[in-house]
Amino acid sequence: MKLYIKQKVFSWGDKFRIYDEYKNDMYYVEGEVFSFGKKLHLYNNSGEEEAFIHQKVLSLLPRFFISRDNVDVAQVIKKFTILRHEYIVEGLGWTVTGNFLAHDYEIRSGGRTIASVSKHWFTWGDTYEIDISDDADEVMAICVVLIIDAVIAQSDNNSASSSN
């Protein structure tokens, strides 16, 4: 199944719309504006929360938790590597590798691809295509993509502020 994440350009806080290849709305994401660390809520079209993402603050490397029904079910951790970026998803046994700066990467479990992600360039706001395997948990795959986007955005903000 292909899903698309579209970030709203002019919004207060993080707001994302997630739709299928036929432009049917599937999910939406809202971030908490005044919070310590990144916090995102993933809702279905009925307004029910599917997952909650929260960042562990004061961590050496980026670490995020994914909660469902108020229970932490997975952690996404950026691994310390020298030449390449890599993330692990504890609780699911997933790894994430690829070219994160180009927003082109894969979520894998063993030798199996869970989802592949690519960024659509030259669009108004960021748009990501996620191709999720039919038997994968699409909510968890979306959460991992949202977390990686948050880590990249924080890194970009830190780079911009340190160059001023």
Secondary structure by P-SEA (a helix, b strand, c coil): cbbbbbbbcccccbbbbbbcccccccbbbbbbcccccbbbbbbcccccccbbbbbbcccccbbbbbbccccccbbbbbcccccbbbbbbcccbbbbbccccccbbbbbccccccbbbbbbcccccbbbbbbcccccaaaaaaaaaaaaaaaaaaaaaaaaaaac
